[in-house]
């Protein structure tokens, strides 16, 4: 399964890639803003997308993630934007909260994939 990672932080992208690789999810692609995310999704099908809720140009995230069965997880580390997080919870699938650890990322990914494959 190919996974698209979307975050403007090189550190977070590297951390996610390491966590996924340790669980044998090595087929990944990366993007750093919503424009790149949309381009990648136009070019190929991904098994899932893991994206930062506050990705630059995030206005398009709702359209991507609110589609029924959308294979997507949102990441957020902001506790200060509760209103935006609560609004996103209404249209997003699953959340991974920063700081995250490998177990948390893999549990949320597994839960999301199981739910989608029902």
PyMOL commands that set and color helices and strands:
alter all, ss='L'
color gray80, all
select helices_A, chain A and resi 10-22+34-43+58-65+82-91+102-116
alter helices_A, ss='H'
color red, helices_A
select strands_A, chain A and resi 3-6+28-31+48-52+72-76+94-97
alter strands_A, ss='S'
color yellow, strands_A
deselect
rebuild
show_as cartoon
